[in-house]
Amino acid sequence: MIANNAKGIPRLANRLLKRVVDFKINGFNDIKSIFKKIQIYEFGLDEQDINYLNVLYRQDNEIGLKSIAQILRLDQYTIETKIEPYLIQHHFINKNLRGRKITIEGIDF
């Protein structure tokens, strides 16, 4: 389950493993409840990913990177390198010249 929620990033898998071990030591036994507590959702999405999807969900049309960055109060580099690649890989968003748009898979999530 840790590997499934690490977004294919070994460093993230190691960090999640350490967090799970810390919670296990403190009496948490169910890994799903641990992930809920540390705000890791299905497919390994985190709060930033969810907030990004919510911004796109509220838009009728494509929205540009600059606008998304302003709404989320994140820099464009972080969005393009940390958030979007994983969401595109899982078909939660589409990215084109006009901007970004949430897909049916992203809405269903």
C-alpha positions as CSV (number, residue, x, y, z in Angstrom):
1,M,0.0,0.0,0.0
2,I,2.9,2.4,0.7
3,A,4.3,1.7,-2.8
4,N,0.9,2.4,-4.4
5,N,0.7,5.7,-2.7
6,A,4.3,6.9,-3.3
7,K,3.6,8.2,-6.8
8,G,6.5,6.1,-8.1
9,I,9.0,8.2,-6.2
10,P,11.4,6.1,-4.0
11,R,12.2,9.0,-1.7
12,L,8.4,9.5,-1.0
13,A,8.0,5.8,-0.3
14,N,10.7,6.0,2.3
15,R,9.2,9.0,3.9
16,L,5.7,7.4,3.9
17,L,7.2,4.2,5.5
18,K,8.8,6.3,8.3
19,R,5.5,8.1,8.9
20,V,3.6,4.8,9.0
21,V,6.2,3.3,11.5
22,D,5.9,6.4,13.7
23,F,2.1,6.0,13.8
24,K,2.3,2.3,14.4
25,I,4.6,2.9,17.4
26,N,2.0,5.3,18.7
27,G,-0.8,2.7,18.5
28,F,-2.3,3.2,15.1
29,N,-2.8,-0.2,13.5
30,D,-4.8,0.4,10.3
31,I,-2.7,1.8,7.5
32,K,-5.8,3.4,5.8
33,S,-6.5,5.4,9.0
34,I,-2.8,6.4,9.1
35,F,-2.9,7.7,5.5
36,K,-6.1,9.5,6.3
37,K,-4.5,11.1,9.3
38,I,-1.5,12.3,7.3
39,Q,-3.8,13.4,4.4
40,I,-2.7,10.9,1.8
41,Y,-5.6,10.0,-0.4
42,E,-6.3,7.3,-3.0
43,F,-3.6,7.0,-5.7
44,G,-1.2,8.8,-3.3
45,L,-2.8,12.2,-3.9
46,D,-2.1,14.8,-1.2
47,E,-3.6,18.2,-0.2
48,Q,-1.9,20.1,-3.0
49,D,-3.1,17.7,-5.6
50,I,-6.7,17.8,-4.3
51,N,-6.6,21.6,-4.1
52,Y,-5.3,21.7,-7.7
53,L,-8.1,19.5,-8.9
54,N,-10.7,21.6,-7.0
55,V,-9.5,24.7,-8.8
56,L,-9.9,23.1,-12.2
57,Y,-13.3,21.6,-11.2
58,R,-14.7,25.0,-10.5
59,Q,-13.7,26.3,-14.0
60,D,-16.0,26.0,-17.0
61,N,-13.1,26.4,-19.4
62,E,-9.4,25.8,-19.5
63,I,-7.4,27.8,-17.0
64,G,-3.8,29.0,-17.4
65,L,-0.9,28.1,-15.2
66,K,-0.4,31.6,-14.0
67,S,-4.0,31.8,-12.7
68,I,-3.7,28.4,-11.0
69,A,-0.5,29.5,-9.3
70,Q,-2.1,32.6,-8.0
71,I,-5.2,30.8,-6.7
72,L,-3.1,28.1,-5.0
73,R,-0.4,30.5,-3.9
74,L,2.3,28.2,-5.3
75,D,5.0,29.0,-7.8
76,Q,4.5,27.8,-11.4
77,Y,7.6,25.6,-11.2
78,T,6.2,23.6,-8.3
79,I,2.9,23.1,-10.2
80,E,4.6,22.1,-13.4
81,T,7.2,19.7,-11.8
82,K,5.5,18.3,-8.7
83,I,1.8,18.4,-9.2
84,E,0.9,18.2,-12.9
85,P,3.0,15.3,-14.1
86,Y,1.3,12.8,-11.8
87,L,-2.2,14.1,-12.5
88,I,-1.5,14.0,-16.2
89,Q,-0.1,10.4,-15.9
90,H,-3.3,9.3,-14.2
91,H,-5.5,11.2,-16.7
92,F,-7.0,13.5,-14.0
93,I,-6.2,16.6,-16.1
94,N,-5.5,17.6,-19.7
95,K,-2.9,20.2,-20.5
96,N,-2.9,22.1,-23.8
97,L,-1.9,25.5,-25.3
98,R,-5.1,27.1,-23.9
99,G,-4.5,25.9,-20.3
100,R,-5.5,23.0,-18.0
101,K,-8.8,21.3,-17.7
102,I,-10.0,18.5,-15.4
103,T,-11.0,15.2,-17.0
104,I,-13.9,12.9,-16.2
105,E,-11.5,10.8,-14.2
106,G,-10.4,13.9,-12.3
107,I,-14.1,14.8,-11.6
108,D,-14.9,11.2,-10.5
109,F,-12.0,11.3,-8.1
